[in-house]
Amino acid sequence: MSSARSFMVKFVVKATGLGLVLGLGACGGGEQALEGDQAAPTTPGAGGDITVGGANFTEMLIMQEMYKLLLEDAGYTVEIQSADNRELYAPALESGEIDVVPEYAATMAEYLNTRKNGPDATATAPIATSDPQETVEAMRPLAEEYGLNVLEPAEAADQNGFVVSNEFAAANGGIATLSELGALGQPIVLAAGEECPERPFCEPGLESTYGLNITEILPLGFGTPQTKEAVRNGEAQLGLVGTTDGTLEALGLVLLEDDKNLQLADNLVPVVNAETAGDQAIADTLNALAPVLTTGDLAELNAQVDAQRQREADVARAYLEGKGLIGD
């Protein structure tokens, strides 16, 4: 999958096995150099050893490296373990094998909601909303039941996003929002996933919330090269992507603002094992990222890895140093 993850995509991931299979991720400069038989001196971690975990795709690997670097800068000794999906790493987080993971607020909230209240809970009694703080507050009591604490959400959110081409936007008065697209009243061909006609955050939501006149769905997938190419060449006027897709600008695509908050608040948020969360320094360290990291920042970091072939650890370090969150 691409680095962008919509609620629609993230929430339907299925478990691929019963056992927890965790692979050691790229920890970036965490190894200690050796001279002869003696390791180089190290500074003891402020709270001991910490394991950062999470999913194994670009955006999450970048976030894991950020958490690692922040915690190391605070004096902890940190390693990274990544798994293929939430159903694999969540039990390790609950047991304390993993201490902290970067998560998506709305998706994690509904994951816990269905665990507690059954598979229909998301449809009949959802707890996630378009407001990140409200979603996190609703999630916290459920998280506590599973031995987890939820920290502060970042501004950065990876949600369903909808793009038009630069040419289309310019030809229609420089539109920048979904409301402006709806106000045009034009017939719209939408390139998206096959499930879009049934998903409330896709065709039905676009029509009911923004008044879009969607006449056809091209089933080309979520954020795929085919979807983006269809928008570029005019085969579709609108395409479904992720809001942190780092390829959009280079492809001449404009991400329209969800100005009426149709999408749920899939803001990035640290989720911590409750025992680990007893160390307030960990929460303070990770919460420092929340007011700094934006959706645009995350899209640019994804592009540096996926398009420019830089290492996740390198782009994470450069970002944190540039923002003054860790020392040079």
C-alpha positions in Angstrom: 0.0 0.0 0.0 1.1 3.6 -0.4 2.1 5.7 2.5 -1.3 7.4 2.5 -3.9 5.7 4.6 -7.6 6.7 4.7 -10.0 5.6 7.5 -11.6 3.4 4.9 -8.4 1.6 4.1 -6.9 1.5 7.6 -9.9 0.1 9.4 -10.6 -2.9 7.2 -7.2 -4.5 7.6 -7.6 -8.1 8.6 -5.4 -10.2 10.8 -3.0 -12.4 8.8 -2.1 -14.9 11.5 -2.6 -15.8 15.1 1.0 -15.4 16.2 2.7 -12.1 16.7 5.5 -11.8 14.2 7.5 -8.7 14.7 10.5 -7.8 12.6 13.2 -5.5 13.9 12.8 -2.2 12.0 15.4 0.1 10.7 16.5 1.8 13.9 18.7 4.3 12.2 21.8 5.3 14.3 20.8 3.4 17.4 23.7 0.9 17.3 26.8 1.5 19.5 30.2 1.5 17.8 32.8 -1.0 19.2 36.4 -0.5 19.8 38.2 -3.8 20.5 36.2 -5.6 23.2 34.7 -2.6 24.8 31.6 -0.7 23.7 31.6 3.0 23.4 30.3 4.8 26.4 26.6 5.4 26.5 24.3 7.6 28.6 21.8 5.6 30.6 18.2 6.1 29.5 16.1 8.4 31.7 13.5 5.7 32.2 15.3 2.6 30.9 14.7 0.8 27.6 11.8 1.7 25.3 10.4 -0.2 22.3 8.6 1.7 19.6 6.4 -0.3 17.3 3.7 0.1 14.7 2.9 -0.7 11.1 5.4 -1.4 8.3 4.8 1.3 5.7 6.5 4.5 4.9 4.5 7.0 6.9 4.5 4.8 10.0 8.2 4.0 9.7 8.9 7.7 9.6 6.8 8.3 12.7 8.5 5.4 14.5 11.9 7.0 13.8 10.6 10.3 15.1 9.4 8.8 18.3 12.7 6.9 18.7 14.8 10.1 18.1 12.7 12.2 20.5 12.9 9.5 23.3 16.7 9.0 22.7 17.2 12.8 23.0 15.3 12.6 26.3 17.8 10.0 27.5 16.0 6.7 26.8 17.5 3.7 25.1 15.1 2.9 22.2 14.6 0.1 19.6 12.0 -0.2 16.9 9.9 -3.2 16.1 7.5 -3.1 13.2 4.7 -5.5 12.2 2.5 -5.9 9.1 -0.8 -4.7 10.7 -2.6 -3.5 13.8 -3.9 -7.0 14.6 -0.3 -8.1 15.1 1.2 -5.2 17.0 -1.8 -4.2 19.2 -1.5 -7.3 21.4 2.2 -6.6 21.9 1.4 -3.0 22.9 -1.2 -4.2 25.4 1.2 -6.8 26.9 4.0 -4.3 27.2 6.3 -6.0 24.7 5.9 -2.8 22.8 5.8 0.5 24.8 4.4 3.0 22.3 3.1 3.1 18.7 2.1 6.0 16.4 -1.6 5.6 15.6 -4.5 7.2 13.7 -7.1 8.7 16.1 -10.3 7.8 14.3 -9.2 4.4 13.1 -7.8 3.4 16.5 -10.9 4.6 18.2 -13.2 2.5 16.0 -10.8 -0.5 16.3 -11.2 -0.4 20.1 -15.0 0.3 19.7 -15.5 -2.9 17.7 -13.4 -4.9 20.1 -15.5 -3.8 23.0 -18.9 -3.6 21.4 -18.8 -5.9 18.4 -18.3 -5.6 14.7 -21.4 -3.5 14.1 -20.4 -0.8 16.6 -18.8 1.4 14.0 -22.0 1.5 12.0 -24.5 1.7 14.8 -22.6 3.6 17.6 -19.4 5.2 16.2 -17.3 7.2 18.6 -14.9 8.8 16.1 -15.9 12.3 14.8 -14.2 14.9 12.6 -12.8 16.6 15.7 -9.5 15.1 16.8 -9.6 16.1 20.5 -13.2 14.9 20.8 -12.2 11.6 19.1 -9.3 11.1 21.4 -11.4 11.9 24.5 -14.0 9.3 23.4 -11.2 6.8 22.8 -9.4 7.1 26.1 -11.8 5.2 28.4 -11.8 2.3 25.9 -8.1 2.4 25.6 -7.7 2.2 29.4 -9.8 -1.0 29.5 -7.1 -2.6 27.3 -4.2 -1.3 29.3 -3.4 1.7 27.0 -3.1 5.4 27.3 -3.7 7.9 24.5 -1.5 11.0 24.3 -2.1 14.2 22.4 -3.1 14.2 18.7 -0.9 16.1 16.2 -2.3 18.5 13.6 -1.1 16.1 10.9 -4.0 13.9 9.7 -3.9 11.1 7.1 -7.5 11.0 5.8 -9.4 10.4 2.6 -8.5 13.3 0.3 -9.9 14.3 -3.1 -7.8 15.9 -5.9 -8.3 17.7 -9.1 -5.7 18.6 -11.7 -4.0 22.0 -11.7 -5.6 22.6 -15.1 -9.1 21.8 -13.9 -8.7 24.0 -10.8 -7.4 27.0 -12.8 -10.1 26.6 -15.5 -12.7 26.8 -12.7 -11.7 29.9 -10.9 -8.8 28.4 -8.9 -11.1 26.2 -6.8 -9.4 25.0 -3.6 -12.2 23.4 -1.6 -14.8 20.7 -2.0 -17.5 23.2 -1.4 -16.3 25.3 -4.4 -16.2 22.1 -6.5 -19.8 21.4 -5.6 -20.9 24.9 -6.3 -19.8 24.5 -9.9 -22.7 22.0 -10.5 -20.7 20.2 -13.1 -21.0 16.4 -13.7 -18.0 14.7 -12.0 -16.3 11.4 -12.9 -14.6 10.2 -9.7 -11.6 7.8 -9.8 -11.7 5.8 -6.5 -11.9 2.3 -5.0 -14.7 -0.1 -5.9 -16.3 0.3 -2.5 -16.7 4.1 -2.9 -20.4 4.0 -3.8 -21.2 2.3 -0.4 -18.7 4.3 1.8 -20.2 7.2 3.7 -16.9 9.1 3.4 -16.8 8.7 -0.4 -19.5 9.1 -3.0 -22.5 9.3 -0.6 -20.8 11.8 1.6 -19.5 13.9 -1.3 -23.1 14.1 -2.7 -24.9 14.8 0.6 -22.4 17.1 2.2 -21.0 19.0 -0.8 -23.7 18.5 -3.4 -21.4 17.0 -6.0 -23.0 15.6 -9.1 -21.1 12.3 -9.4 -22.1 10.7 -12.7 -19.6 7.8 -12.8 -17.1 6.0 -10.6 -13.9 4.7 -12.2 -12.8 1.8 -10.0 -9.1 2.5 -10.1 -8.3 2.2 -6.4 -7.4 4.4 -3.5 -4.4 6.7 -4.2 -3.1 4.4 -7.0 -1.0 5.6 -9.9 -4.0 4.8 -12.1 -6.3 7.0 -10.1 -3.9 9.9 -10.2 -3.2 9.5 -13.9 -6.9 9.5 -14.7 -7.2 12.9 -13.0 -4.1 14.2 -14.7 -5.3 13.3 -18.2 -8.9 14.4 -17.7 -10.5 11.0 -17.8 -11.7 11.8 -14.3 -12.3 15.2 -12.7 -11.8 14.0 -9.2 -9.6 11.3 -7.6 -9.5 9.7 -4.1 -6.1 9.8 -2.4 -4.6 10.2 1.0 -4.1 13.7 2.5 -0.4 12.9 3.2 0.4 11.6 -0.3 3.7 13.1 -1.1 3.4 12.7 -4.9 0.6 15.1 -5.6 2.5 18.3 -6.2 4.9 16.7 -8.6 2.0 15.2 -10.5 0.3 18.5 -10.9 -2.6 17.6 -8.6 -4.4 19.9 -6.2 -5.7 18.5 -2.9 -9.1 20.1 -2.2 -9.9 21.2 1.4 -12.5 19.2 3.2 -14.0 22.4 4.4 -17.2 20.9 5.9 -15.3 18.2 7.8 -16.8 15.2 6.1 -13.8 13.0 7.0 -13.1 11.5 10.4 -10.2 12.9 12.4 -7.4 10.4 11.6 -4.8 12.6 13.2 -1.5 11.0 14.2 -1.5 10.2 18.0 0.9 8.3 20.3 -0.7 5.3 22.0 1.3 4.0 25.0 1.2 0.9 27.2 -0.4 2.1 30.5 2.6 0.9 32.6 5.0 2.8 30.4 2.8 5.8 30.5 3.3 6.0 34.2 6.6 7.7 33.3 5.4 11.3 32.7 8.6 12.2 30.9 7.6 9.9 28.0 4.3 11.6 27.5 5.9 15.1 27.8 8.5 14.1 25.2 6.1 12.7 22.6 3.4 15.4 23.2 6.0 18.0 22.2 5.5 16.8 18.6 1.7 17.4 18.5 1.6 21.1 17.9 4.4 21.0 15.4 3.8 18.2 12.9 1.3 19.2 10.2 -0.3 17.3 7.4 1.8 19.2 4.8 4.9 18.3 6.8 4.1 14.6 6.8 3.3 14.6 3.0 6.7 16.2 2.4 8.5 13.6 4.6 6.7 10.8 2.7 7.8 12.3 -0.6 11.4 12.4 0.6 11.3 8.7 1.3 9.1 7.4 -1.5 10.2 9.8 -4.4 13.7 10.9 -3.3 14.7 7.5 -1.9 16.0 8.9 1.4 16.1 6.8 4.6 13.2 7.2 7.1 15.7 7.7 9.9 17.5 10.5 8.0 14.3 12.5 7.1 13.0 12.1 10.6 16.2 13.4 12.1 16.5 16.3 9.7 12.8 17.3 10.4 13.1 17.2 14.2 16.4 19.1 14.2 15.0 21.7 11.9 12.0 22.2 14.3 14.3 22.4 17.3 12.8 19.3 18.9 16.1 17.4 19.3 19.7 18.6 19.5 22.0 18.6 16.4 
